[in-house]
Amino acid sequence: MQPADMPVVLDIQSQCYPPEMNEPEALYRERLTASAGWTWVAVNEMGVCAYLFGYRSPLGKITPLGAPFAPQHDADNLYLHDLAVSPRVAGLGVAGALVRHALACAMAAGLSHSSLVSVQGSRKFWQRQGYTVVSALAATQTEALASYPGPAFYMVNSLDRALATSLASAGQARHV
């Protein structure tokens, strides 16, 4: 993701999330800077069609909705904060391709886990990507999870050799 992608990223956000989940442009730009190397866009012939924000974070730490990222560069966990796909490419596998690319990058960097918060009924999608729900959370993390409207679940994926093999053919997320 590049700063020039931001107008389209914000447009996709507004198409995919209800107003109470839309985060401001200044925060997105701050996150892009804070998480350099861990943000991606998918592009097709019509331009940017999806995005994914991630950053290195301690396992078990949840970023509340609307909060800035606090990357911990020595953490062995890739926290995926925001995945959104334009409705114009829904159902074409773009979300899965972005996730596979992110996990391949995490594996290449030697990270052992990936985590996220599942919202808007996406839990089954994330389970297909190898994530499992974690229900035992510290009180502060339960509070952070509660910042998301509707049912929200903290989920973790243990990155291992079997996953690395399945990610080997992930390709580049920039071109879908």
C-alpha positions as CSV (number, residue, x, y, z in Angstrom):
1,M,0.0,0.0,0.0
2,Q,1.2,3.5,-0.9
3,P,-0.1,6.9,0.3
4,A,-1.5,7.5,-3.1
5,D,-3.8,4.4,-2.6
6,M,-5.5,6.1,0.4
7,P,-8.6,7.7,-1.4
8,V,-9.5,4.3,-2.9
9,V,-8.8,2.5,0.4
10,L,-11.1,4.9,2.3
11,D,-13.8,4.4,-0.4
12,I,-13.6,0.6,0.0
13,Q,-13.8,1.0,3.8
14,S,-17.0,3.0,3.5
15,Q,-18.5,0.3,1.1
16,C,-17.6,-2.6,3.4
17,Y,-18.2,-1.3,6.9
18,P,-21.1,0.5,8.7
19,P,-20.5,4.1,9.6
20,E,-19.7,3.3,13.2
21,M,-16.8,1.1,12.0
22,N,-15.3,3.6,9.6
23,E,-12.0,5.0,10.9
24,P,-10.7,8.4,9.8
25,E,-8.2,9.1,7.0
26,A,-5.6,10.6,9.4
27,L,-5.6,7.3,11.4
28,Y,-5.3,5.2,8.3
29,R,-2.3,7.4,7.1
30,E,-0.7,7.1,10.5
31,R,-1.1,3.3,10.4
32,L,0.4,3.1,7.0
33,T,3.5,4.9,8.2
34,A,3.6,2.9,11.5
35,S,3.2,-0.5,9.8
36,A,5.5,-0.1,6.8
37,G,5.9,-3.4,5.0
38,W,2.8,-4.9,6.5
39,T,0.1,-3.2,4.5
40,W,-1.0,-4.4,1.1
41,V,-3.5,-3.7,-1.7
42,A,-4.9,-6.0,-4.4
43,V,-5.1,-4.4,-7.8
44,N,-6.9,-5.5,-10.9
45,E,-7.5,-3.8,-14.3
46,M,-9.7,-1.2,-12.6
47,G,-7.2,-0.4,-9.9
48,V,-7.1,-1.0,-6.2
49,C,-9.9,-3.5,-5.3
50,A,-8.9,-4.6,-1.7
51,Y,-6.6,-3.8,1.1
52,L,-5.1,-5.3,4.3
53,F,-3.5,-3.6,7.2
54,G,-1.3,-5.5,9.5
55,Y,1.6,-5.0,11.9
56,R,3.8,-6.8,14.3
57,S,2.2,-7.0,17.8
58,P,2.5,-9.2,20.9
59,L,0.3,-12.3,20.7
60,G,-2.9,-11.7,22.8
61,K,-2.9,-7.9,22.3
62,I,-6.0,-6.6,20.6
63,T,-6.1,-3.2,18.9
64,P,-9.4,-1.4,19.8
65,L,-11.4,0.0,16.9
66,G,-10.2,3.5,16.2
67,A,-6.9,3.2,18.0
68,P,-3.5,3.8,16.5
69,F,-1.2,0.9,15.9
70,A,1.6,0.3,18.5
71,P,4.0,-1.9,16.5
72,Q,6.4,-4.0,18.4
73,H,9.1,-4.8,15.9
74,D,10.5,-7.8,17.8
75,A,7.0,-9.4,18.2
76,D,6.6,-12.8,16.5
77,N,2.9,-12.2,15.7
78,L,1.4,-10.5,12.7
79,Y,-1.8,-8.8,13.8
80,L,-4.2,-8.3,10.9
81,H,-6.3,-5.3,11.7
82,D,-8.4,-4.5,8.6
83,L,-9.2,-6.5,5.5
84,A,-11.7,-5.1,3.1
85,V,-12.7,-6.1,-0.5
86,S,-14.5,-3.9,-2.9
87,P,-18.0,-5.3,-3.7
88,R,-17.0,-5.2,-7.4
89,V,-14.6,-8.1,-6.9
90,A,-16.5,-9.9,-4.1
91,G,-16.5,-13.7,-4.5
92,L,-13.3,-13.8,-6.7
93,G,-10.9,-15.0,-4.0
94,V,-9.2,-11.6,-3.5
95,A,-9.6,-11.7,0.3
96,G,-8.0,-15.2,0.6
97,A,-5.2,-14.1,-1.8
98,L,-4.3,-11.1,0.4
99,V,-4.4,-13.2,3.5
100,R,-2.2,-15.9,2.0
101,H,0.3,-13.2,0.9
102,A,0.4,-11.7,4.3
103,L,0.9,-15.0,6.0
104,A,3.7,-15.9,3.5
105,C,5.4,-12.6,4.4
106,A,5.0,-13.3,8.1
107,M,6.5,-16.8,7.6
108,A,9.4,-15.3,5.5
109,A,10.1,-12.9,8.4
110,G,10.2,-15.8,10.9
111,L,7.0,-14.9,12.7
112,S,5.3,-17.8,14.5
113,H,1.7,-16.5,14.8
114,S,-0.9,-14.3,13.2
115,S,-3.9,-12.9,15.0
116,L,-6.9,-10.7,14.3
117,V,-10.4,-9.7,15.4
118,S,-13.2,-11.2,13.3
119,V,-16.2,-8.9,12.7
120,Q,-19.3,-8.8,10.6
121,G,-19.9,-12.5,10.5
122,S,-16.4,-13.3,9.0
123,R,-15.5,-16.0,11.6
124,K,-16.0,-18.9,9.1
125,F,-13.9,-17.1,6.5
126,W,-11.0,-16.7,9.0
127,Q,-11.4,-20.4,10.1
128,R,-10.9,-21.4,6.5
129,Q,-7.7,-19.4,6.6
130,G,-6.4,-21.4,9.6
131,Y,-7.5,-19.1,12.5
132,T,-9.2,-20.4,15.6
133,V,-11.2,-18.4,18.2
134,V,-9.4,-17.6,21.5
135,S,-11.9,-17.2,24.3
136,A,-9.6,-16.9,27.3
137,L,-8.5,-13.2,27.2
138,A,-7.2,-10.8,29.8
139,A,-9.7,-8.3,31.0
140,T,-8.0,-5.4,29.2
141,Q,-8.2,-7.4,25.9
142,T,-11.9,-8.3,26.5
143,E,-12.5,-4.6,26.8
144,A,-10.6,-3.9,23.6
145,L,-12.6,-6.6,21.8
146,A,-15.8,-4.9,23.0
147,S,-14.9,-1.8,21.0
148,Y,-16.1,-3.6,17.9
149,P,-19.9,-3.6,17.2
150,G,-21.7,-6.9,16.9
151,P,-20.2,-10.3,17.6
152,A,-16.4,-10.0,17.5
153,F,-13.9,-12.8,18.0
154,Y,-10.2,-12.7,18.7
155,M,-8.6,-15.4,16.5
156,V,-5.1,-16.8,16.2
157,N,-3.3,-18.8,13.5
158,S,-0.1,-20.7,14.4
159,L,2.2,-20.4,11.4
160,D,4.0,-23.7,10.7
161,R,5.7,-25.7,8.0
162,A,2.5,-27.2,6.7
163,L,1.1,-23.7,6.3
164,A,4.3,-22.5,4.6
165,T,3.9,-25.3,2.0
166,S,0.3,-24.2,1.2
167,L,1.4,-20.6,1.0
168,A,4.2,-21.2,-1.4
169,S,1.9,-20.7,-4.4
170,A,0.2,-17.6,-2.9
171,G,1.7,-15.2,-5.6
172,Q,1.8,-11.5,-5.4
173,A,-1.2,-9.7,-3.7
174,R,-0.6,-6.6,-5.8
175,H,-1.9,-8.3,-9.0
176,V,-5.2,-10.2,-8.9
